[in-house]
Amino acid sequence: MTMETLRIDPDAVDLVALIDRGTKLHGHLGPFLVAGVRMGLLALSLLGSTGYFGITAVSETGYETPLSCLTDGVQIGSGCTTGKGNLQVVESGRPRVRFTTAAGKSVVIELRPEVVEEFKSGELREEGARTQHRPIEELFTWTITR
């Protein structure tokens, strides 16, 4: 048996299929999950990565819902997982994730504060569906280093 290396092409991926996969992993559709999927894809695009391996992520969400739901989406969008050891969650209570490639290039992506408030005040499914189509610049801020 051979191990096929999976790859994610962030510019050609089927976003609907990824969100469906994330919903099945997470248990329900919600805006933080969808934002996490899109955040992971944005990181891959900005860093020129194909995900899964050769990239790490440190999520600052902590483990309190609904903010922690972002981390489940990051797993789907980037291929980084706690099981492989390339996804770490720290208790900061911030909707921010640092992604770093094996070459040392990194990007910090954060969900805009006003978006967090919209997510918390809206209906989960409606906000989740809306988040799928919102412009990336409306959802996140980011800084690339190195």
C-alpha positions in Angstrom: 0.0 0.0 0.0 1.3 3.4 -0.9 0.5 6.7 0.8 -0.8 9.3 -1.6 0.2 12.8 -0.7 -2.8 15.0 -0.7 -2.6 18.5 -2.1 -4.8 21.5 -1.9 -4.9 24.0 -4.7 -6.3 27.1 -3.0 -7.1 28.8 -6.3 -9.0 25.9 -7.8 -10.5 24.1 -4.8 -14.2 23.3 -4.6 -15.1 25.6 -1.7 -18.6 24.1 -1.3 -17.1 20.6 -1.0 -14.5 21.7 1.6 -17.2 23.4 3.6 -19.3 20.3 3.4 -16.3 18.2 4.6 -15.8 20.7 7.4 -19.4 20.6 8.4 -19.2 16.8 8.7 -16.1 17.0 10.8 -17.4 19.8 13.0 -21.1 18.7 13.3 -22.8 21.8 12.0 -22.5 24.7 9.6 -21.4 27.9 11.3 -19.6 31.2 10.3 -16.5 30.5 12.4 -16.1 27.1 10.7 -16.5 28.6 7.2 -14.1 31.5 8.1 -11.5 28.9 9.2 -11.8 27.0 6.0 -11.3 30.3 4.0 -8.5 31.3 6.4 -6.6 28.1 5.7 -7.0 28.5 2.0 -5.8 32.1 2.1 -2.7 31.0 4.0 -1.9 28.4 1.4 -2.3 30.9 -1.4 -0.2 33.6 0.3 2.5 31.1 1.2 2.5 29.1 -2.0 1.8 25.9 -0.1 -0.2 22.8 -1.0 -1.1 22.1 2.6 -1.0 19.0 4.8 2.8 18.8 5.1 5.6 21.4 5.1 3.3 23.9 6.9 2.4 24.5 10.5 -0.4 26.5 12.1 -0.7 28.0 15.6 -4.3 28.9 16.4 -4.8 31.5 19.1 -8.5 30.7 19.5 -8.2 28.6 22.6 -10.9 25.9 23.3 -14.0 28.0 24.0 -16.8 28.0 21.5 -17.8 29.6 19.2 -14.3 31.1 18.6 -12.6 27.7 18.7 -14.8 26.5 15.8 -12.4 28.5 13.6 -9.7 26.0 14.3 -11.8 23.1 12.9 -12.2 25.1 9.7 -8.4 25.8 9.6 -7.8 22.0 9.6 -10.0 21.6 6.5 -8.7 24.6 4.6 -5.0 24.0 5.3 -4.6 20.3 6.0 -2.8 21.1 9.3 -4.0 18.9 12.1 -3.3 18.3 15.7 -2.9 14.5 15.0 0.0 15.2 12.6 1.4 17.7 15.1 1.4 20.6 12.6 -1.5 22.4 14.3 -1.3 23.8 17.8 -4.0 25.6 19.7 -3.0 28.1 22.4 -5.3 29.9 24.9 -5.3 33.5 23.7 -9.0 34.0 22.9 -8.2 35.7 19.6 -9.4 34.7 16.1 -5.9 34.7 14.8 -3.7 31.9 13.3 0.0 32.0 12.3 0.9 29.7 9.4 4.6 29.0 8.7 6.2 27.0 5.9 9.2 24.7 6.3 11.2 27.4 4.6 10.4 29.9 7.4 7.9 32.1 5.5 4.9 32.9 7.6 1.6 34.8 7.6 -0.6 35.8 10.5 -4.3 36.0 9.6 -6.9 37.4 11.9 -10.7 37.6 11.6 -11.7 41.3 11.8 -13.3 42.3 15.1 -16.5 43.6 13.5 -16.9 40.3 11.7 -16.5 38.4 15.0 -19.4 40.5 16.5 -21.6 39.9 13.4 -21.0 36.1 13.7 -21.9 36.1 17.4 -25.1 38.1 16.9 -26.3 36.3 13.8 -28.0 33.0 13.1 -25.4 30.2 12.7 -26.5 28.7 9.4 -27.3 32.0 7.7 -24.0 33.6 8.8 -22.2 30.4 7.7 -23.7 30.5 4.2 -23.0 34.3 3.9 -19.4 33.9 5.0 -18.8 31.6 2.1 -19.3 34.4 -0.3 -18.0 37.4 1.5 -14.8 39.1 0.0 -11.7 37.9 1.8 -10.6 41.5 2.6 -13.9 42.0 4.4 -13.3 39.0 6.6 -9.6 39.1 7.5 -6.5 41.1 8.0 -3.1 39.5 7.4 0.7 40.2 7.6 3.3 38.2 5.8 6.8 37.9 7.3 10.1 36.8 5.8 
